Amino acid sequence: MHALSYVARSLGGSAVPCRQQLRFAGGAVASGIRPGDRLAGMRKMLAAGKFIRVVEVHSGFSAIVADRARAVRPDGTEATFDMVWSSSLTSSSIKGKPDIETVDTTERCQIVEDVLEVCDKPMIYDGDTGGEKEIFHFTVRRLERLGVSAIVIEDKRGLKQNSLFGTERAQQLEDIDVFCDKIRAGKKAQVTEEFMIFARLEALIAGLGEDEAMKRAHAYVRKGGADGIMIHSKEKDPSQIFSFIERYRKEEPNVPIVVVPTTYNSATEAELEKVGANICIYANQLIRASYLAMLDTANQILKAGRSKEVDGQILPTKEMITLIDDNSSSK
């Protein structure tokens, strides 16, 4: 694992956020976390050399799922998610709106608050383009106050087009100097050393190639002051991502790299870590799973004229009530 010396310079102690026990009337105890401790969690994990596994959440209920999810892998180790991702795509989807920044920051931050209220994991926020630098300043301040660990902003301009469309739709990249100014505005706005800004590279998505992605990556970190980068690709073959990371790592061994293996999902976490990635985000799988499950359930109810047939594939009502009660009172 690559040493993240520049991240570690101001950090120490545990590699996971500090939890606080809250005691309520009657003796009930709930796990809790202070915003500052949560905010610092991501840097602490990076400083400890941890490969960070992140999953998308879009509501308080999905955050409970992310918090409780765990599995034992073939080698006997238990896997859990280390952080949650507040996605622009899924925040738009739950409101039935297109992913073109139709959901404003106030609405997005309400979803963030819903998640943070029931989940102790640190959060990365999908900031789309970040808006104008003057607006980005206030977005950073707001997220910091909530205890969010990081924001990712993409180097595109104009009406947002989802990256998974690739060159099927016009992907207009922002001028490098303009984007660097925006990053600097965000870094100047933050009041803690722990908050992180990641620059999302869209050059591969736009079909401009690895050289352009490299040029932009260097500019955003060295000139703009970004804390890390996210490299994005819509290709199903992970070789494009592997090639970029291996090349970038030779020149920047310590800059955190985020990957989002939505299309190239044959790539394993072990493979991504081996080439030099630090953070892996499963960016939309939970909401995509929920659509198919809900549609199938609705169709079966319509077909049978009753709901008995779906009992075996849905959460019993009593368990659902208990799940939420348990999450609000004790863990």
C-alpha positions as a LaTeX table, in Angstrom:
\begin{tabular}{lrrr}
\hline
Residue & $x$ (\AA) & $y$ (\AA) & $z$ (\AA) \\
\hline
Met1 & 0.00 & 0.00 & 0.00 \\
His2 & 1.31 & 3.43 & $-0.87$ \\
Ala3 & 2.29 & 5.62 & 2.07 \\
Leu4 & 0.14 & 8.70 & 2.33 \\
Ser5 & 2.68 & 10.87 & 4.10 \\
Tyr6 & 1.11 & 14.20 & 3.30 \\
Val7 & $-2.24$ & 13.05 & 4.64 \\
Ala8 & $-0.65$ & 11.73 & 7.81 \\
Arg9 & 1.21 & 14.90 & 8.73 \\
Ser10 & $-1.49$ & 16.21 & 11.07 \\
Leu11 & $-3.19$ & 12.99 & 12.07 \\
Gly12 & $-2.63$ & 10.41 & 14.73 \\
Gly13 & $-4.41$ & 7.83 & 16.81 \\
Ser14 & $-7.05$ & 5.41 & 15.65 \\
Ala15 & $-7.69$ & 4.66 & 12.00 \\
Val16 & $-11.45$ & 4.76 & 12.59 \\
Pro17 & $-13.74$ & 7.54 & 13.81 \\
Cys18 & $-14.16$ & 7.90 & 17.58 \\
Arg19 & $-17.60$ & 6.90 & 18.82 \\
Gln20 & $-19.39$ & 8.49 & 21.72 \\
Gln21 & $-21.85$ & 6.67 & 23.97 \\
Leu22 & $-25.08$ & 8.61 & 24.51 \\
Arg23 & $-27.21$ & 7.63 & 27.51 \\
Phe24 & $-30.94$ & 8.32 & 27.47 \\
Ala25 & $-33.60$ & 8.26 & 30.17 \\
Gly26 & $-34.23$ & 4.75 & 31.41 \\
Gly27 & $-30.63$ & 3.68 & 30.80 \\
Ala28 & $-30.82$ & 3.10 & 27.02 \\
Val29 & $-27.46$ & 3.59 & 25.31 \\
Ala30 & $-26.95$ & 4.52 & 21.64 \\
Ser31 & $-23.82$ & 4.79 & 19.58 \\
Gly32 & $-23.12$ & 8.25 & 18.29 \\
Ile33 & $-20.37$ & 10.22 & 16.66 \\
Arg34 & $-19.50$ & 13.90 & 16.84 \\
Pro35 & $-19.35$ & 15.77 & 13.49 \\
Gly36 & $-15.66$ & 16.57 & 13.90 \\
Asp37 & $-14.75$ & 12.95 & 14.65 \\
Arg38 & $-16.74$ & 11.72 & 11.65 \\
Leu39 & $-15.20$ & 14.37 & 9.40 \\
Ala40 & $-11.67$ & 13.27 & 10.33 \\
Gly41 & $-12.42$ & 9.59 & 9.75 \\
Met42 & $-11.44$ & 9.47 & 6.10 \\
Arg43 & $-8.03$ & 11.06 & 6.57 \\
Lys44 & $-7.34$ & 8.73 & 9.48 \\
Met45 & $-8.12$ & 5.66 & 7.38 \\
Leu46 & $-5.92$ & 6.91 & 4.54 \\
Ala47 & $-3.10$ & 7.72 & 6.93 \\
Ala48 & $-3.32$ & 4.18 & 8.29 \\
Gly49 & $-2.92$ & 2.79 & 4.75 \\
Lys50 & $-6.42$ & 1.33 & 4.65 \\
Phe51 & $-8.11$ & 0.51 & 1.34 \\
Ile52 & $-11.47$ & 2.25 & 1.80 \\
Arg53 & $-14.69$ & 0.54 & 0.68 \\
Val54 & $-17.63$ & 2.93 & 0.10 \\
Val55 & $-21.30$ & 2.33 & $-0.76$ \\
Glu56 & $-23.97$ & 4.71 & $-2.01$ \\
Val57 & $-26.87$ & 5.66 & 0.25 \\
His58 & $-29.85$ & 7.81 & $-0.64$ \\
Ser59 & $-32.01$ & 7.84 & 2.51 \\
Gly60 & $-31.92$ & 7.10 & 6.19 \\
Phe61 & $-33.24$ & 3.60 & 5.53 \\
Ser62 & $-30.56$ & 2.79 & 2.96 \\
Ala63 & $-27.97$ & 4.11 & 5.43 \\
Ile64 & $-29.18$ & 1.57 & 8.00 \\
Val65 & $-28.65$ & $-1.14$ & 5.36 \\
Ala66 & $-25.12$ & 0.12 & 4.67 \\
Asp67 & $-24.36$ & 0.27 & 8.39 \\
Arg68 & $-25.51$ & $-3.29$ & 9.01 \\
Ala69 & $-24.21$ & $-4.98$ & 5.85 \\
Arg70 & $-21.40$ & $-7.47$ & 6.43 \\
Ala71 & $-20.16$ & $-10.66$ & 4.81 \\
Val72 & $-17.51$ & $-13.30$ & 5.39 \\
Arg73 & $-15.24$ & $-13.72$ & 2.38 \\
Pro74 & $-13.65$ & $-17.00$ & 1.20 \\
Asp75 & $-10.44$ & $-16.19$ & 3.10 \\
Gly76 & $-12.39$ & $-15.96$ & 6.34 \\
Thr77 & $-12.20$ & $-12.17$ & 6.74 \\
Glu78 & $-15.30$ & $-10.12$ & 7.49 \\
Ala79 & $-16.05$ & $-7.32$ & 5.02 \\
Thr80 & $-18.04$ & $-4.19$ & 5.85 \\
Phe81 & $-18.38$ & $-0.77$ & 4.26 \\
Asp82 & $-16.04$ & 1.87 & 5.68 \\
Met83 & $-17.84$ & 4.96 & 4.36 \\
Val84 & $-21.02$ & 6.05 & 2.56 \\
Trp85 & $-21.40$ & 8.03 & $-0.67$ \\
Ser86 & $-24.09$ & 10.66 & $-1.17$ \\
Ser87 & $-24.67$ & 10.40 & $-4.92$ \\
Ser88 & $-26.08$ & 13.10 & $-7.16$ \\
Leu89 & $-27.56$ & 10.44 & $-9.46$ \\
Thr90 & $-29.39$ & 8.57 & $-6.72$ \\
Ser91 & $-30.46$ & 11.77 & $-4.93$ \\
Ser92 & $-32.11$ & 12.81 & $-8.20$ \\
Ser93 & $-33.53$ & 9.34 & $-8.84$ \\
Ile94 & $-35.37$ & 9.08 & $-5.51$ \\
Lys95 & $-37.14$ & 12.33 & $-6.41$ \\
Gly96 & $-37.95$ & 11.09 & $-9.91$ \\
Lys97 & $-35.81$ & 13.79 & $-11.52$ \\
Pro98 & $-33.07$ & 13.61 & $-14.18$ \\
Asp99 & $-29.41$ & 13.70 & $-13.16$ \\
Ile100 & $-28.74$ & 17.22 & $-14.43$ \\
Glu101 & $-28.33$ & 19.00 & $-11.08$ \\
Thr102 & $-32.11$ & 19.42 & $-10.75$ \\
Val103 & $-31.90$ & 18.68 & $-7.01$ \\
Asp104 & $-30.37$ & 21.69 & $-5.30$ \\
Thr105 & $-27.85$ & 21.74 & $-2.46$ \\
Thr106 & $-30.48$ & 22.38 & 0.21 \\
Glu107 & $-32.40$ & 19.26 & $-0.83$ \\
Arg108 & $-29.18$ & 17.26 & $-1.12$ \\
Cys109 & $-28.06$ & 18.32 & 2.35 \\
Gln110 & $-31.38$ & 17.21 & 3.82 \\
Ile111 & $-30.66$ & 13.73 & 2.49 \\
Val112 & $-27.16$ & 13.97 & 3.98 \\
Glu113 & $-28.62$ & 14.87 & 7.37 \\
Asp114 & $-31.09$ & 11.95 & 7.18 \\
Val115 & $-28.17$ & 9.60 & 6.56 \\
Leu116 & $-25.84$ & 10.99 & 9.20 \\
Glu117 & $-28.59$ & 10.83 & 11.81 \\
Val118 & $-28.77$ & 7.03 & 11.67 \\
Cys119 & $-25.31$ & 5.99 & 10.43 \\
Asp120 & $-21.92$ & 6.46 & 12.11 \\
Lys121 & $-19.82$ & 5.97 & 8.97 \\
Pro122 & $-17.93$ & 8.89 & 7.40 \\
Met123 & $-19.38$ & 10.31 & 4.18 \\
Ile124 & $-18.10$ & 11.41 & 0.76 \\
Tyr125 & $-20.39$ & 13.86 & $-1.05$ \\
Asp126 & $-20.87$ & 13.88 & $-4.82$ \\
Gly127 & $-20.72$ & 17.59 & $-5.65$ \\
Asp128 & $-21.33$ & 17.36 & $-9.43$ \\
Thr129 & $-19.48$ & 20.33 & $-10.98$ \\
Gly130 & $-19.47$ & 22.27 & $-7.72$ \\
Gly131 & $-21.21$ & 25.20 & $-9.41$ \\
Glu132 & $-19.57$ & 28.59 & $-9.59$ \\
Lys133 & $-16.59$ & 29.01 & $-7.26$ \\
Glu134 & $-18.48$ & 31.58 & $-5.21$ \\
Ile135 & $-21.23$ & 29.00 & $-4.59$ \\
Phe136 & $-18.73$ & 26.18 & $-4.03$ \\
His137 & $-17.28$ & 28.17 & $-1.13$ \\
Phe138 & $-20.56$ & 27.90 & 0.79 \\
Thr139 & $-21.12$ & 24.24 & $-0.16$ \\
Val140 & $-17.78$ & 23.32 & 1.43 \\
Arg141 & $-18.61$ & 25.27 & 4.59 \\
Arg142 & $-22.01$ & 23.62 & 4.87 \\
Leu143 & $-20.72$ & 20.08 & 4.40 \\
Glu144 & $-17.94$ & 20.67 & 6.91 \\
Arg145 & $-20.44$ & 21.78 & 9.55 \\
Leu146 & $-22.44$ & 18.60 & 8.98 \\
Gly147 & $-19.35$ & 16.43 & 9.47 \\
Val148 & $-18.94$ & 15.23 & 5.87 \\
Ser149 & $-15.36$ & 14.07 & 5.21 \\
Ala150 & $-14.94$ & 14.96 & 1.54 \\
Ile151 & $-16.51$ & 16.30 & $-1.62$ \\
Val152 & $-15.83$ & 15.19 & $-5.19$ \\
Ile153 & $-16.32$ & 17.69 & $-8.01$ \\
Glu154 & $-16.05$ & 16.92 & $-11.72$ \\
Asp155 & $-14.24$ & 18.98 & $-14.35$ \\
Lys156 & $-17.21$ & 19.54 & $-16.68$ \\
Arg157 & $-19.16$ & 22.64 & $-17.60$ \\
Gly158 & $-22.54$ & 23.48 & $-19.07$ \\
Leu159 & $-25.66$ & 21.38 & $-18.54$ \\
Lys160 & $-24.59$ & 18.25 & $-16.73$ \\
Gln161 & $-24.62$ & 14.99 & $-18.69$ \\
Asn162 & $-24.20$ & 11.76 & $-16.75$ \\
Ser163 & $-20.74$ & 10.34 & $-17.38$ \\
Leu164 & $-22.06$ & 6.87 & $-18.22$ \\
Phe165 & $-23.38$ & 8.28 & $-21.51$ \\
Gly166 & $-19.74$ & 8.83 & $-22.51$ \\
Thr167 & $-19.38$ & 10.29 & $-26.00$ \\
Glu168 & $-23.03$ & 9.49 & $-26.83$ \\
Arg169 & $-23.74$ & 12.97 & $-25.44$ \\
Ala170 & $-21.54$ & 16.04 & $-25.57$ \\
Gln171 & $-19.25$ & 16.11 & $-22.53$ \\
Gln172 & $-17.83$ & 19.61 & $-22.21$ \\
Leu173 & $-14.76$ & 19.78 & $-20.01$ \\
Glu174 & $-14.03$ & 22.86 & $-17.94$ \\
Asp175 & $-10.96$ & 25.00 & $-18.64$ \\
Ile176 & $-8.13$ & 23.72 & $-16.44$ \\
Asp177 & $-7.33$ & 27.10 & $-14.89$ \\
Val178 & $-11.00$ & 27.78 & $-14.15$ \\
Phe179 & $-11.35$ & 24.42 & $-12.42$ \\
Cys180 & $-8.18$ & 25.01 & $-10.42$ \\
Asp181 & $-9.62$ & 28.33 & $-9.26$ \\
Lys182 & $-12.72$ & 26.52 & $-8.06$ \\
Ile183 & $-10.68$ & 23.96 & $-6.12$ \\
Arg184 & $-8.64$ & 26.76 & $-4.52$ \\
Ala185 & $-11.84$ & 28.56 & $-3.53$ \\
Gly186 & $-13.04$ & 25.42 & $-1.80$ \\
Lys187 & $-9.75$ & 24.85 & 0.01 \\
Lys188 & $-9.72$ & 28.48 & 1.14 \\
Ala189 & $-13.29$ & 28.15 & 2.44 \\
Gln190 & $-12.73$ & 25.12 & 4.64 \\
Val191 & $-12.07$ & 25.74 & 8.32 \\
Thr192 & $-10.57$ & 22.36 & 9.25 \\
Glu193 & $-7.50$ & 20.54 & 7.96 \\
Glu194 & $-9.43$ & 17.27 & 7.80 \\
Phe195 & $-11.95$ & 18.11 & 5.05 \\
Met196 & $-10.88$ & 16.84 & 1.61 \\
Ile197 & $-11.63$ & 17.94 & $-1.95$ \\
Phe198 & $-11.23$ & 15.41 & $-4.75$ \\
Ala199 & $-11.04$ & 16.39 & $-8.43$ \\
Arg200 & $-12.98$ & 14.02 & $-10.67$ \\
Leu201 & $-11.34$ & 13.54 & $-14.06$ \\
Glu202 & $-13.70$ & 13.26 & $-17.03$ \\
Ala203 & $-11.12$ & 13.19 & $-19.84$ \\
Leu204 & $-11.47$ & 9.44 & $-20.43$ \\
Ile205 & $-15.26$ & 9.76 & $-20.45$ \\
Ala206 & $-15.05$ & 12.55 & $-23.03$ \\
Gly207 & $-12.80$ & 10.43 & $-25.24$ \\
Leu208 & $-9.78$ & 12.73 & $-24.84$ \\
Gly209 & $-7.39$ & 10.02 & $-23.72$ \\
Glu210 & $-4.93$ & 9.26 & $-20.96$ \\
Asp211 & $-2.50$ & 12.11 & $-21.70$ \\
Glu212 & $-5.25$ & 14.69 & $-21.19$ \\
Ala213 & $-6.34$ & 12.96 & $-17.99$ \\
Met214 & $-2.75$ & 13.00 & $-16.71$ \\
Lys215 & $-2.33$ & 16.68 & $-17.53$ \\
Arg216 & $-5.50$ & 17.57 & $-15.68$ \\
Ala217 & $-4.69$ & 15.36 & $-12.70$ \\
His218 & $-1.33$ & 17.06 & $-12.21$ \\
Ala219 & $-2.84$ & 20.54 & $-12.56$ \\
Tyr220 & $-5.69$ & 19.96 & $-10.13$ \\
Val221 & $-3.40$ & 18.62 & $-7.40$ \\
Arg222 & $-0.28$ & 20.73 & $-7.96$ \\
Lys223 & $-1.89$ & 24.03 & $-8.98$ \\
Gly224 & $-5.40$ & 23.76 & $-7.61$ \\
Gly225 & $-4.51$ & 22.10 & $-4.33$ \\
Ala226 & $-6.91$ & 19.14 & $-4.58$ \\
Asp227 & $-6.38$ & 16.53 & $-1.87$ \\
Gly228 & $-6.87$ & 13.67 & $-4.31$ \\
Ile229 & $-8.35$ & 12.61 & $-7.63$ \\
Met230 & $-11.14$ & 10.40 & $-8.92$ \\
Ile231 & $-10.49$ & 8.75 & $-12.27$ \\
His232 & $-13.65$ & 7.84 & $-14.17$ \\
Ser233 & $-14.33$ & 5.54 & $-17.11$ \\
Lys234 & $-17.42$ & 4.09 & $-18.77$ \\
Glu235 & $-15.55$ & 1.17 & $-20.34$ \\
Lys236 & $-16.40$ & $-2.37$ & $-19.23$ \\
Asp237 & $-12.77$ & $-3.41$ & $-19.52$ \\
Pro238 & $-10.79$ & $-2.11$ & $-16.50$ \\
Ser239 & $-7.51$ & $-1.91$ & $-18.48$ \\
Gln240 & $-8.05$ & 1.83 & $-19.17$ \\
Ile241 & $-8.31$ & 2.52 & $-15.43$ \\
Phe242 & $-5.38$ & 0.24 & $-14.58$ \\
Ser243 & $-3.20$ & 1.95 & $-17.18$ \\
Phe244 & $-3.94$ & 5.45 & $-15.89$ \\
Ile245 & $-3.42$ & 4.57 & $-12.23$ \\
Glu246 & $-0.14$ & 2.74 & $-12.86$ \\
Arg247 & 1.18 & 5.70 & $-14.87$ \\
Tyr248 & $-0.01$ & 8.29 & $-12.35$ \\
Arg249 & 1.42 & 6.37 & $-9.41$ \\
Lys250 & 4.92 & 6.55 & $-10.92$ \\
Glu251 & 4.74 & 10.34 & $-10.72$ \\
Glu252 & 2.51 & 10.80 & $-7.67$ \\
Pro253 & 2.97 & 7.91 & $-5.22$ \\
Asn254 & 1.09 & 9.56 & $-2.36$ \\
Val255 & $-1.99$ & 11.28 & $-3.83$ \\
Pro256 & $-5.21$ & 9.41 & $-2.91$ \\
Ile257 & $-7.02$ & 7.92 & $-5.92$ \\
Val258 & $-10.75$ & 7.16 & $-5.99$ \\
Val259 & $-12.23$ & 4.61 & $-8.41$ \\
Val260 & $-15.88$ & 3.88 & $-9.24$ \\
Pro261 & $-16.14$ & 0.40 & $-10.81$ \\
Thr262 & $-19.73$ & 0.70 & $-12.03$ \\
Thr263 & $-19.11$ & $-0.37$ & $-15.63$ \\
Tyr264 & $-15.79$ & $-2.20$ & $-15.15$ \\
Asn265 & $-17.26$ & $-4.24$ & $-12.32$ \\
Ser266 & $-15.20$ & $-7.34$ & $-13.16$ \\
Ala267 & $-12.28$ & $-5.61$ & $-11.42$ \\
Thr268 & $-11.85$ & $-6.78$ & $-7.83$ \\
Glu269 & $-10.95$ & $-4.61$ & $-4.88$ \\
Ala270 & $-7.67$ & $-6.52$ & $-4.59$ \\
Glu271 & $-6.79$ & $-5.71$ & $-8.21$ \\
Leu272 & $-7.68$ & $-2.04$ & $-7.80$ \\
Glu273 & $-5.65$ & $-1.76$ & $-4.61$ \\
Lys274 & $-2.68$ & $-3.53$ & $-6.21$ \\
Val275 & $-2.41$ & $-0.97$ & $-9.03$ \\
Gly276 & $-2.59$ & 1.90 & $-6.55$ \\
Ala277 & $-6.22$ & 2.89 & $-5.91$ \\
Asn278 & $-7.07$ & 3.90 & $-2.33$ \\
Ile279 & $-10.85$ & 4.31 & $-2.32$ \\
Cys280 & $-13.47$ & 2.19 & $-4.12$ \\
Ile281 & $-17.02$ & 3.53 & $-4.40$ \\
Tyr282 & $-20.02$ & 1.34 & $-5.22$ \\
Ala283 & $-21.90$ & 4.36 & $-6.46$ \\
Asn284 & $-25.48$ & 3.34 & $-7.29$ \\
Gln285 & $-26.02$ & $-0.39$ & $-6.73$ \\
Leu286 & $-28.38$ & $-0.10$ & $-3.75$ \\
Ile287 & $-30.93$ & 2.09 & $-5.49$ \\
Arg288 & $-30.71$ & 0.02 & $-8.67$ \\
Ala289 & $-31.41$ & $-3.10$ & $-6.62$ \\
Ser290 & $-34.40$ & $-1.45$ & $-4.94$ \\
Tyr291 & $-36.08$ & $-0.60$ & $-8.25$ \\
Leu292 & $-36.13$ & $-4.20$ & $-9.49$ \\
Ala293 & $-37.23$ & $-5.53$ & $-6.11$ \\
Met294 & $-40.08$ & $-3.01$ & $-5.78$ \\
Leu295 & $-41.25$ & $-3.47$ & $-9.37$ \\
Asp296 & $-41.31$ & $-7.26$ & $-9.03$ \\
Thr297 & $-43.25$ & $-7.01$ & $-5.77$ \\
Ala298 & $-45.78$ & $-4.58$ & $-7.27$ \\
Asn299 & $-46.25$ & $-6.78$ & $-10.35$ \\
Gln300 & $-46.83$ & $-9.89$ & $-8.23$ \\
Ile301 & $-49.46$ & $-8.09$ & $-6.13$ \\
Leu302 & $-51.24$ & $-6.99$ & $-9.30$ \\
Lys303 & $-51.06$ & $-10.51$ & $-10.75$ \\
Ala304 & $-52.40$ & $-12.28$ & $-7.65$ \\
Gly305 & $-54.91$ & $-9.65$ & $-6.54$ \\
Arg306 & $-53.47$ & $-9.94$ & $-3.03$ \\
Ser307 & $-50.10$ & $-9.59$ & $-1.27$ \\
Lys308 & $-49.65$ & $-13.07$ & 0.25 \\
Glu309 & $-47.47$ & $-14.23$ & $-2.64$ \\
Val310 & $-44.76$ & $-11.67$ & $-1.88$ \\
Asp311 & $-44.40$ & $-12.49$ & 1.82 \\
Gly312 & $-41.27$ & $-14.55$ & 1.22 \\
Gln313 & $-39.37$ & $-11.74$ & $-0.51$ \\
Ile314 & $-40.15$ & $-8.74$ & 1.68 \\
Leu315 & $-39.17$ & $-7.68$ & 5.19 \\
Pro316 & $-41.87$ & $-8.62$ & 7.72 \\
Thr317 & $-43.61$ & $-5.53$ & 9.11 \\
Lys318 & $-42.67$ & $-6.28$ & 12.69 \\
Glu319 & $-38.99$ & $-6.72$ & 11.76 \\
Met320 & $-39.04$ & $-3.42$ & 9.88 \\
Ile321 & $-40.49$ & $-1.59$ & 12.88 \\
Thr322 & $-37.99$ & $-3.25$ & 15.21 \\
Leu323 & $-35.10$ & $-2.49$ & 12.87 \\
Ile324 & $-35.84$ & 1.24 & 12.93 \\
Asp325 & $-36.64$ & 1.29 & 16.65 \\
Asp326 & $-33.40$ & $-0.55$ & 17.41 \\
Asn327 & $-31.41$ & 1.86 & 15.28 \\
Ser328 & $-32.87$ & 4.90 & 17.03 \\
Ser329 & $-32.45$ & 3.61 & 20.60 \\
Ser330 & $-29.42$ & 1.34 & 20.74 \\
Lys331 & $-26.89$ & $-0.50$ & 18.61 \\
\hline
\end{tabular}
